[in-house]
Amino acid sequence: GTCTSLNSIYCSTSGIGRVGGLVSGNTYYIRFYNNTSVNGLFSIDVTKVPANDDCSGATLLNPQTTLTYDFYKNGLQNATQSLAPCTTVTGTADVWYKFSATQNSVAVITHMALGNGNPVTGIEVFSGTCASLNSILCFTQSANTHEARTLTNLTAGQTYYVRHSGSSFINSVTVIAPPSNDNISGAIKLTATPSGVQTLPSYSLHGASKQFNKICTSGTTVPYH
């Protein structure tokens, strides 16, 4: 509206609020008030929703092939809700990512560094398109934790969507391609050396698939020779 004809569209006592249904180009007015005798300095700012607030604007994550994981950092503070969460979470906002599968498996790794109180967020992975999503994975994540899940039976070249829902200030997400020695044909050669001479190299099972029906223990494997 205008100063002479105002129309209230949002009211909150919270320090942070989200207002939807706005029209681009229109002017909106914000009234900050205190109904007690306590007065003092305050700060106020207006921020836009994240670019990946909806599935159509999903941020592209390229499956990584090294152990130096490059996380994409994003928060949920100014996001809106697209779908109902797939699990019990703190808050209902969500942001979106997407990746193109390079092989039949990948690992989705998330790390929530900061939150409001002790939030729990949800990670959901979809196949299909933004207009027709099919949920294929759902898991929860608590504050200050590192979570990883491996997806198998993916189709190389197909796009998959990752939705992070809940409430957190900073959450990091990445997608890891299968290791080079995921198949026995790519087995890494290990050379025997005297003890204390060679620094032990680092390897990872993130994104690895299960190659044999019978193994000596449960889980995924990567071969060496």
trRosetta pair geometry for C-beta under 8 A, 3 or more apart (Angstrom, degrees):
i j d omega theta_ij theta_ji phi_ij phi_ji
1 5 4.8 -128 -173 107 118 74
1 6 4.7 166 79 -121 137 29
1 7 4.4 132 -33 3 125 88
1 29 7.8 -57 66 15 80 116
2 5 5.1 42 50 44 88 83
2 6 7.2 -109 74 -68 35 57
3 6 7.0 5 -139 -57 24 99
3 29 7.2 119 -86 -74 69 157
6 29 6.7 -71 -123 55 113 136
8 11 6.4 10 -179 -47 121 107
9 19 6.7 77 114 -155 109 119
9 21 7.6 -140 -175 81 129 116
9 28 7.8 -69 40 -141 133 119
10 17 6.5 137 164 151 129 138
10 19 4.7 -84 -46 -105 159 109
12 17 4.3 159 38 -89 159 137
14 17 5.7 131 73 -66 108 86
16 77 6.6 -70 -176 -173 153 99
18 49 7.8 64 -145 -88 112 100
18 78 6.7 147 -101 -152 104 50
18 79 8.0 -38 -109 83 148 26
18 80 6.2 167 166 -90 144 78
18 93 7.5 146 -40 -90 162 121
19 22 6.4 68 120 -48 101 112
19 28 7.9 161 116 169 156 162
20 80 5.9 86 -85 -118 123 141
22 26 6.8 -151 -177 58 83 116
22 28 6.7 -61 -131 -44 118 145
23 26 4.3 63 77 -6 99 128
30 44 7.1 170 118 175 145 144
30 46 7.8 -160 -34 -71 149 115
32 42 6.7 -162 162 94 147 148
32 44 6.3 -119 -58 -70 148 145
34 38 6.7 -113 173 76 139 71
34 39 6.3 169 64 -97 155 67
47 78 5.1 -91 101 -99 116 155
48 78 7.0 89 101 147 31 143
49 53 4.2 22 148 -72 119 152
49 78 5.4 -161 -113 135 47 95
49 79 5.9 91 -158 -115 93 41
49 80 5.9 -29 -124 -11 142 96
50 53 4.9 145 65 -58 75 80
50 74 6.4 64 -137 -161 153 110
50 75 7.6 177 -66 67 130 64
50 78 6.4 135 -30 80 76 97
50 79 5.4 -21 17 -83 111 92
50 95 5.3 -5 74 -114 149 122
51 57 5.3 -141 155 166 65 130
51 59 7.2 91 90 -72 102 95
52 57 5.0 -153 -109 114 40 92
52 58 5.5 63 -145 -128 102 29
52 59 4.4 -56 -73 -25 145 92
52 74 7.0 -36 53 -139 128 154
52 95 4.9 67 102 -174 100 94
52 96 4.9 -143 172 59 96 70
52 97 6.6 26 -174 -71 151 54
53 57 6.4 27 38 60 62 133
53 79 5.1 180 -123 -138 85 81
53 80 5.8 49 -176 31 119 87
53 82 7.6 154 151 -54 65 108
53 94 8.0 105 -164 89 52 60
53 95 6.2 -53 -102 -111 37 73
53 96 7.5 11 103 11 11 95
54 57 5.3 77 60 20 78 97
54 58 8.0 -87 105 -47 48 66
54 82 5.8 137 -123 -97 63 125
54 96 6.5 -26 124 7 20 137
54 130 7.9 60 151 -155 90 134
55 58 5.7 -6 -164 -46 44 108
55 82 6.4 130 -27 -169 89 157
55 96 5.0 174 -102 -117 44 166
55 130 3.8 155 120 -129 126 106
55 133 7.2 -116 -120 -65 156 131
55 161 6.1 6 -143 -151 100 151
55 163 7.6 -39 -88 -84 89 108
56 130 5.4 89 -70 -164 65 173
57 96 6.9 118 76 61 65 117
58 96 3.9 -79 -101 127 84 108
58 97 5.5 114 -172 -151 94 8
58 98 4.0 79 124 -20 136 104
58 130 7.7 -160 -17 -82 119 115
58 161 5.8 -100 -107 -132 161 96
58 162 7.8 124 -156 46 121 66
59 72 6.3 173 128 165 141 156
59 74 7.3 -170 9 -64 156 147
59 95 7.8 13 2 158 113 107
59 96 7.1 151 13 99 71 62
59 97 5.0 -37 65 -113 85 72
59 98 7.2 165 75 22 35 72
60 97 7.6 139 -99 -166 9 73
60 98 5.8 -35 -103 72 55 87
60 99 7.0 114 -164 -94 60 51
61 72 6.1 -116 -99 -4 101 139
61 97 5.1 27 -17 177 118 121
61 98 7.0 169 21 77 81 33
61 99 4.6 -49 74 -75 88 105
61 162 7.4 -6 18 24 139 135
61 173 6.8 -85 -88 120 149 100
61 174 6.5 175 -162 -143 127 42
61 175 4.6 113 126 7 124 113
62 99 7.0 157 -100 -134 18 95
62 100 8.0 -11 -119 39 61 88
62 175 7.5 -164 100 64 20 109
63 99 5.9 98 -49 -177 82 132
63 100 7.8 -106 -9 72 104 58
63 101 7.4 63 -39 -131 143 37
63 102 5.3 -130 52 6 141 117
63 106 5.4 -103 -116 -123 125 126
63 175 4.8 -71 -99 117 65 104
63 176 6.5 64 -161 171 79 10
63 177 3.8 94 148 -59 118 89
63 207 7.7 106 -163 -116 115 145
64 69 6.2 139 83 -124 162 61
64 70 6.4 160 -93 30 142 89
64 174 6.3 -11 1 174 130 117
64 175 6.9 142 6 85 80 56
64 176 5.4 -42 61 -112 90 60
64 177 6.3 -157 74 6 31 87
65 177 5.0 -18 -84 52 75 126
65 180 7.5 67 -171 -54 105 90
66 69 7.9 -162 91 -65 74 43
67 202 5.8 125 -171 107 172 119
67 203 8.0 -123 -78 -127 135 19
67 204 5.8 161 -107 -24 99 128
69 109 6.7 -47 -154 78 151 149
69 174 5.3 151 -175 78 104 168
69 176 7.0 -49 -110 -81 107 111
70 174 6.5 139 78 -113 49 133
71 109 7.7 -95 -101 101 99 103
71 111 6.5 -52 -121 34 157 113
71 172 3.5 23 163 180 139 117
71 173 6.5 121 -161 48 85 24
71 174 4.8 -94 -105 -39 59 112
72 97 7.1 140 72 -111 145 132
72 172 6.7 148 68 -154 37 64
72 173 5.4 -33 61 64 92 79
72 174 6.5 141 6 -79 78 67
73 170 5.8 -14 -166 -161 107 95
73 171 7.3 150 -151 76 58 34
73 172 5.0 -29 -92 -94 69 81
74 95 5.5 -134 144 103 137 162
74 164 7.4 131 86 56 119 147
74 170 7.8 135 74 -147 21 50
74 171 6.1 -36 73 66 69 83
74 172 7.8 132 21 -97 65 35
74 173 7.0 -24 28 12 110 109
75 78 7.4 64 99 15 103 79
75 79 7.8 -168 113 -16 61 106
75 168 6.3 -134 -144 102 72 68
75 169 5.1 -30 -128 179 126 33
75 170 5.5 -41 -80 -80 96 40
75 171 6.6 127 -104 12 42 81
76 79 4.9 -66 -155 28 60 124
76 91 6.7 127 123 116 135 143
76 93 4.5 142 175 95 101 120
76 94 7.0 -12 -132 -96 113 20
76 95 6.1 -136 -100 -12 74 106
76 121 7.3 172 -17 -116 152 129
76 164 6.9 -129 -73 118 115 102
76 165 7.6 105 -125 -152 143 27
76 166 6.1 127 47 80 175 61
76 167 5.5 -138 94 -122 127 33
76 168 5.3 71 22 42 111 65
76 169 8.0 -79 39 -67 70 16
76 171 6.9 30 -22 5 97 128
77 93 7.7 133 -96 72 3 167
77 167 7.5 73 -93 -157 52 75
77 168 7.8 -93 -51 90 75 31
77 169 6.0 31 -50 -113 120 56
79 93 4.0 120 86 174 95 115
79 94 6.1 -140 141 63 137 23
79 95 5.0 -107 -102 -59 151 87
80 93 6.2 -80 -126 -130 4 85
80 94 7.9 -39 93 42 41 66
81 84 7.9 36 177 -84 121 36
81 92 4.5 -5 -92 133 132 100
81 93 5.8 -101 -66 -104 68 36
81 94 6.1 72 -129 9 50 95
81 165 7.7 58 -127 -139 80 109
82 94 5.3 -87 21 68 97 123
82 96 7.3 24 -3 -50 161 116
82 163 7.2 -118 60 -138 129 131
83 94 7.0 -22 42 27 73 160
83 163 7.1 -6 43 -174 118 166
83 165 7.8 -89 71 -82 80 143
84 92 7.6 -44 -133 -149 49 111
85 88 7.3 113 106 -102 133 13
85 89 4.7 -139 -150 17 163 120
85 92 6.3 -121 -30 -128 107 69
85 94 7.6 173 -88 -68 77 120
85 122 4.9 119 -164 29 107 150
85 124 7.9 178 -160 -28 56 130
85 165 4.5 -170 -105 114 92 144
85 166 7.0 73 -108 -65 138 69
86 122 5.6 175 51 165 82 140
86 124 4.4 122 -3 -86 142 130
86 135 6.3 154 -109 -145 136 146
86 138 3.8 -120 127 -128 139 137
86 163 8.0 117 -13 79 114 119
86 165 7.5 133 11 34 76 138
87 122 4.5 164 48 -112 98 127
87 138 5.6 154 -34 159 108 115
87 139 7.3 7 -13 -167 156 11
87 140 5.1 -117 113 -65 148 100
88 120 6.9 23 112 98 76 137
88 122 7.9 141 63 -64 25 121
88 140 7.3 -7 64 -96 67 139
89 92 7.3 133 81 -90 111 46
89 119 7.6 27 -180 177 78 90
89 120 5.3 -141 -135 101 54 81
89 121 5.5 44 -145 -131 120 31
89 122 4.5 -96 -63 -18 130 102
89 140 6.9 -167 -86 -126 81 98
89 165 5.7 150 42 112 170 91
89 166 3.8 -113 174 -95 127 96
89 167 7.6 144 148 6 100 74
90 115 7.7 79 75 -177 140 127
90 116 7.8 -157 135 68 133 92
90 117 7.5 -143 -170 74 159 114
90 118 7.8 149 -43 97 160 51
90 119 3.9 -132 64 -141 138 77
90 120 5.1 111 -9 37 95 66
90 121 7.2 -60 44 -66 82 56
90 166 5.5 52 60 -165 62 99
90 167 5.1 -85 114 40 86 106
91 119 6.7 -11 7 -142 112 124
91 121 7.9 -19 59 -99 105 78
91 165 7.8 -164 102 162 82 69
91 166 4.9 85 66 177 97 45
91 167 2.7 106 -4 -35 155 109
92 165 6.8 -17 -162 -177 39 107
92 166 7.6 8 -78 -104 17 25
92 167 8.0 11 9 -46 35 95
93 165 6.8 175 91 -150 39 64
93 166 7.1 -40 58 77 72 21
93 167 6.2 88 31 -86 106 69
94 163 5.3 8 -178 -178 129 100
94 164 6.3 160 -152 82 73 46
94 165 3.9 -26 -92 -96 103 81
94 166 7.7 72 -87 5 69 46
95 163 7.5 163 81 -152 34 58
95 164 5.4 -11 58 58 83 99
96 161 6.2 -23 -163 -169 106 104
96 162 7.0 141 -161 78 54 54
96 163 5.5 -23 -103 -101 74 71
96 164 7.8 -167 -80 20 27 74
97 161 7.2 147 82 -162 47 55
97 162 4.2 -16 65 62 99 106
97 163 7.9 -167 26 -72 70 29
97 164 7.3 45 -3 -13 106 103
97 173 5.8 -149 -28 113 161 147
97 175 8.0 -180 137 -35 132 115
98 159 5.6 9 179 -175 118 104
98 160 6.7 164 -154 84 68 41
98 161 5.0 -29 -98 -103 86 64
98 162 6.9 -173 -80 16 32 77
99 106 7.0 -152 109 139 145 174
99 159 7.3 166 86 -148 29 62
99 160 5.8 -17 62 60 77 89
99 162 7.2 31 0 -13 99 114
99 175 4.6 -12 -75 18 166 172
100 157 6.5 -12 -179 -151 105 26
100 158 7.1 167 -149 84 67 25
100 159 5.3 -38 -93 -92 73 67
100 160 7.8 152 -100 15 25 74
101 104 7.3 53 166 -106 131 22
101 106 6.2 -133 -122 -23 83 123
101 154 4.2 -161 -127 144 158 131
101 155 6.3 117 64 76 141 42
101 156 5.4 -117 111 -110 96 37
101 157 6.8 -39 70 19 81 27
101 158 5.6 7 28 56 112 76
101 159 8.0 -161 -1 -89 77 19
101 160 6.3 61 -42 -7 99 116
102 106 7.7 96 32 -76 81 112
102 156 6.1 8 170 -138 20 93
102 177 5.4 -17 54 -120 128 123
103 106 7.4 139 60 -59 83 77
103 154 7.4 81 103 73 46 111
103 156 5.8 -2 -110 -89 21 108
103 177 6.4 95 17 -163 111 93
103 178 5.2 -67 72 15 147 121
103 182 7.5 119 138 60 161 162
104 152 6.5 30 137 -164 90 63
104 153 6.3 -2 178 -106 102 15
104 154 5.2 162 -162 55 42 71
104 155 7.4 19 -114 -83 72 23
104 156 6.6 -56 -61 -44 59 88
104 178 7.9 17 56 -31 62 141
104 209 6.5 19 91 -68 101 155
105 150 6.1 17 -179 177 112 99
105 151 6.2 176 -148 90 63 56
105 152 4.5 -11 -100 -106 108 63
105 153 7.7 47 -79 -1 81 35
105 154 6.1 156 -79 17 30 108
105 178 5.2 75 75 -68 96 114
105 182 7.4 176 56 -156 122 147
105 207 5.7 138 121 -175 93 65
105 208 7.1 3 108 138 143 10
105 209 4.3 173 -14 -65 155 104
106 150 7.3 -175 97 -149 31 63
106 151 5.5 0 57 52 74 101
106 154 6.6 7 3 1 93 160
106 175 5.3 6 166 -177 133 99
106 176 6.3 152 -171 73 76 48
106 177 6.0 -41 -115 -104 88 39
106 178 7.1 -96 -90 -39 45 70
106 207 5.2 -24 -147 -122 34 101
107 148 5.5 5 178 -173 116 104
107 149 6.9 163 -154 83 68 34
107 150 4.8 -36 -96 -95 80 72
107 151 7.5 173 -94 14 28 72
107 175 7.1 157 79 -160 50 50
107 176 4.2 -11 56 56 101 107
107 206 3.8 -97 25 -178 166 84
107 207 4.0 -97 -12 -55 94 69
108 123 6.7 170 132 160 133 139
108 125 6.3 -153 -36 -68 160 131
108 137 7.5 149 26 103 142 151
108 148 7.1 165 83 -150 47 54
108 149 5.4 -10 56 60 94 87
108 150 8.0 176 16 -89 67 25
108 151 6.6 50 -13 -17 103 110
108 162 6.2 166 -136 -113 136 136
108 173 7.4 -17 -171 -163 87 93
108 174 7.9 166 -154 87 46 43
108 175 5.8 -20 -101 -105 64 75
108 176 7.9 -157 -67 20 20 79
109 146 7.3 -4 -171 -175 96 87
109 147 7.1 169 -151 90 51 50
109 148 4.5 -9 -103 -102 82 90
109 173 7.4 151 85 -155 54 45
109 174 5.2 -13 62 63 100 88
109 175 7.6 175 20 -89 77 25
109 176 6.2 44 -9 -14 118 114
109 206 6.6 -14 -56 -143 123 137
110 123 5.7 -159 -18 -72 152 145
110 141 5.6 -76 98 -83 128 163
110 146 7.6 173 90 -152 48 46
110 147 5.2 -5 59 59 91 96
110 148 7.8 178 22 -77 60 48
110 164 7.2 151 -123 -108 141 120
110 171 6.4 -5 -170 178 105 100
110 172 6.7 154 -158 84 53 56
110 173 5.1 -11 -104 -101 83 72
110 174 8.0 174 -80 23 43 61
111 145 7.4 -149 -139 100 59 39
111 146 4.8 -8 -102 -106 94 74
111 147 7.6 176 -79 22 47 65
111 171 7.3 166 84 -161 44 57
111 172 4.5 -7 57 57 93 107
112 115 6.1 28 161 -51 120 112
112 119 7.5 -122 172 80 149 103
112 121 6.1 151 -80 20 145 128
112 141 5.5 137 -11 134 124 119
112 142 7.3 -149 57 110 134 27
112 143 5.6 -97 114 -123 120 42
112 144 6.7 -65 94 -31 80 24
112 145 6.3 17 45 46 95 70
112 168 5.2 -87 -147 -144 114 158
112 170 7.4 138 -157 93 54 60
112 171 4.9 -19 -104 -111 75 87
112 172 7.7 -165 -75 23 30 69
113 144 6.7 51 -143 -98 33 59
113 169 7.9 -77 80 77 82 92
113 170 4.8 -27 56 92 107 114
113 171 7.4 -171 16 -93 73 35
113 172 6.9 53 -20 -9 106 105
114 143 7.5 -10 -179 -150 14 103
114 168 6.5 132 89 -178 61 86
114 169 4.1 -42 104 60 117 116
114 170 4.6 60 32 31 106 97
115 118 6.8 76 96 -134 131 17
115 119 3.8 -140 -172 24 134 108
115 121 8.0 -146 -106 -31 128 107
115 143 4.1 -108 22 -103 136 117
115 144 7.9 -109 9 -23 108 73
115 167 7.1 96 -155 110 92 74
115 168 4.5 -51 -101 -122 86 81
115 169 6.3 -161 -92 8 27 85
116 119 6.0 60 50 -44 68 118
116 167 6.0 -47 33 136 115 115
116 168 7.5 -154 3 -112 76 37
116 169 7.0 116 -43 -38 78 96
118 142 7.1 -6 176 -166 87 98
118 143 5.3 -122 -147 15 54 133
119 142 7.7 164 94 -151 47 51
119 143 5.6 98 48 -59 68 104
119 166 5.9 126 166 158 117 119
119 167 5.1 -134 -130 78 145 83
119 168 5.4 -157 79 -77 146 81
120 140 5.6 0 177 -174 107 116
120 141 7.0 156 -161 77 61 41
120 142 5.4 -28 -105 -98 79 65
120 143 7.8 -84 -73 -24 46 74
120 166 6.4 -130 102 -134 45 142
121 140 7.1 152 82 -158 38 64
121 141 5.1 -22 64 63 87 96
121 164 6.2 13 164 -177 128 86
121 165 6.4 165 -166 84 80 43
121 166 3.2 -141 -115 35 72 151
121 167 7.2 -159 -86 36 93 37
121 168 5.5 -51 -52 -21 135 124
121 171 6.6 -39 46 -102 172 149
122 138 6.6 -7 -174 -166 108 89
122 139 7.3 165 -152 87 65 32
122 140 5.5 -38 -99 -102 69 65
122 141 7.4 172 -89 17 21 81
122 163 8.0 4 107 107 91 88
122 164 7.4 161 84 -156 51 43
122 165 4.7 -14 60 61 99 96
122 166 5.8 140 10 -43 71 108
123 137 7.7 -21 117 119 89 100
123 138 7.2 164 86 -148 54 43
123 139 5.5 -12 58 61 98 79
123 140 7.7 176 17 -94 77 17
123 141 6.3 54 -17 -16 108 118
123 147 7.2 -177 9 96 142 136
123 149 7.6 174 96 17 132 131
123 162 6.7 -15 -167 -169 91 97
123 163 7.4 155 -156 81 43 52
123 164 5.8 -12 -102 -103 72 70
123 173 7.9 157 -120 -114 122 116
124 135 5.9 -44 -174 -134 113 105
124 137 6.7 164 -152 90 45 62
124 138 4.8 0 -105 -103 84 81
124 162 7.3 154 82 -157 45 49
124 163 4.6 -14 62 58 97 100
124 165 7.1 14 5 2 110 113
125 135 7.5 108 77 -154 47 58
125 136 5.5 -56 98 65 94 89
125 137 4.1 19 38 49 110 107
125 138 7.8 -145 21 -63 67 47
125 151 6.3 -98 111 -81 166 142
125 160 6.0 12 -176 166 100 117
125 161 7.0 155 -157 84 52 49
125 162 5.3 -18 -102 -101 75 71
125 163 7.8 -171 -77 19 28 71
126 133 4.2 -23 -166 -165 148 101
126 134 5.9 131 -161 61 82 43
126 135 5.6 -45 -97 -91 81 45
126 136 6.5 134 -122 8 26 87
126 160 6.6 166 81 -166 48 70
126 161 4.4 -13 58 61 102 100
126 162 7.8 -166 19 -72 74 28
126 163 7.0 41 -10 -10 111 107
127 133 7.7 136 71 -159 37 56
127 134 4.8 -28 64 65 85 106
127 136 5.5 56 -11 -27 98 132
127 158 7.0 9 -145 146 99 132
127 160 5.7 -39 -94 -113 60 86
127 161 7.9 179 -81 21 14 81
128 132 4.8 -118 -179 105 127 75
128 133 5.0 174 74 -119 129 29
128 134 4.5 120 -25 4 126 91
128 161 7.9 -53 65 12 73 116
129 132 5.2 42 52 44 88 80
129 133 7.2 -109 76 -68 35 58
130 133 6.8 4 -136 -57 26 101
130 161 7.2 118 -83 -75 70 156
133 161 6.6 -67 -124 53 113 138
135 138 6.4 11 179 -47 122 108
136 151 7.0 68 118 -139 120 118
136 160 7.8 -66 40 -144 133 119
137 149 6.1 153 -176 128 138 145
137 151 6.0 -94 -39 -93 148 105
139 147 6.5 -175 119 170 129 140
139 149 5.7 162 1 -52 150 144
141 145 5.8 -164 -169 77 80 114
141 147 4.7 -116 -103 -3 105 143
141 171 8.0 106 98 -140 144 119
142 145 4.8 66 68 -2 78 138
143 168 7.3 173 -101 -117 83 112
148 206 5.9 -78 -172 -116 142 103
150 206 6.9 -174 -82 -159 101 46
150 207 6.0 178 -126 -94 101 22
150 208 6.9 -48 -129 53 153 52
150 209 7.6 -175 161 -86 130 54
150 220 6.6 12 50 -44 170 152
151 154 5.8 64 125 -50 108 116
151 160 7.6 149 122 177 168 170
152 209 5.2 115 -119 -122 113 100
152 210 7.4 -22 -103 17 160 86
154 158 6.8 -153 177 58 85 114
154 160 6.9 -61 -135 -44 121 141
155 158 4.1 57 81 -5 102 132
162 173 6.7 162 121 -177 145 144
162 175 7.7 -159 -32 -69 148 113
164 171 6.0 171 175 109 150 149
164 173 6.5 -123 -55 -64 138 140
168 171 4.8 81 91 -49 137 109
176 204 7.5 -78 173 124 150 143
176 206 4.4 17 92 132 154 121
176 207 4.6 -130 109 -37 92 124
177 207 5.6 93 132 -170 20 162
178 182 4.0 7 161 -64 122 152
178 207 4.3 -149 -87 138 44 106
178 208 5.9 104 -146 -95 87 40
178 209 6.4 -30 -113 -11 134 91
179 182 5.3 145 63 -54 69 80
179 203 6.8 48 -137 -169 154 91
179 204 6.0 170 -74 72 122 78
179 205 7.5 -61 -14 -111 131 25
179 206 7.6 106 -45 63 95 63
179 207 6.5 144 -22 78 64 105
179 208 5.8 -10 17 -77 104 95
179 222 5.5 1 67 -120 139 143
180 186 5.3 -138 150 167 69 135
180 188 7.5 86 88 -65 103 102
181 186 4.7 -152 -109 113 47 93
181 187 5.5 75 -148 -117 109 28
181 188 4.7 -70 -68 -22 147 91
181 203 7.8 -32 43 -148 127 128
181 222 4.9 84 101 179 99 103
181 223 5.8 -134 167 62 104 66
181 224 6.9 33 172 -77 156 60
182 186 6.7 27 38 58 56 132
182 207 7.4 -72 -90 119 129 88
182 208 5.3 -170 -120 -129 88 71
182 209 6.0 56 -176 25 115 86
182 211 7.6 153 158 -59 66 117
182 222 6.2 -56 -101 -116 39 90
183 186 5.2 79 64 16 79 99
183 211 6.5 139 -121 -106 55 135
183 223 7.5 -32 134 23 24 120
184 187 5.5 0 -164 -45 50 109
184 211 6.6 148 -31 162 92 160
184 223 4.7 44 -110 14 64 166
186 223 7.7 123 74 62 62 103
187 223 4.2 -60 -102 114 100 106
187 224 5.7 142 -170 -128 93 16
187 225 4.5 64 134 -10 138 104
188 203 7.6 -151 29 -100 158 134
188 223 7.8 156 20 103 67 60
188 224 5.2 -36 66 -118 81 80
188 225 7.6 163 77 25 35 69
189 224 7.5 138 -104 -170 14 76
189 225 5.9 -37 -104 74 61 82
190 224 5.2 31 -19 173 116 125
190 225 7.2 169 19 77 82 30
193 197 4.9 -121 152 74 115 120
193 198 4.3 81 73 -11 153 127
194 197 4.6 75 69 -14 86 129
203 222 6.7 -153 162 82 130 148
204 207 7.8 48 118 29 108 92
204 208 7.9 -176 119 -28 66 109
205 208 4.7 -72 -163 19 64 131
205 219 7.6 -3 -179 161 155 113
205 220 5.3 139 -175 84 113 114
205 221 7.9 -38 -126 -108 111 12
205 222 6.2 -148 -105 -15 71 114
208 220 4.3 136 98 151 104 132
208 221 6.8 -146 152 71 135 24
208 222 5.1 -94 -120 -61 144 97
209 220 6.5 -135 173 -139 6 114
210 215 7.6 -119 -154 -13 98 136
210 219 7.9 175 -93 127 105 31
210 220 5.4 -109 -70 -114 72 66
210 221 6.8 73 -127 18 57 86
211 221 6.2 -89 25 68 99 107
211 223 7.5 -39 37 -34 157 111
212 215 5.4 118 81 -61 112 90
212 221 7.1 -8 25 39 100 144
215 218 7.6 134 76 -96 108 22
215 219 7.8 -95 90 58 143 65
215 221 5.9 -168 -122 -41 152 138
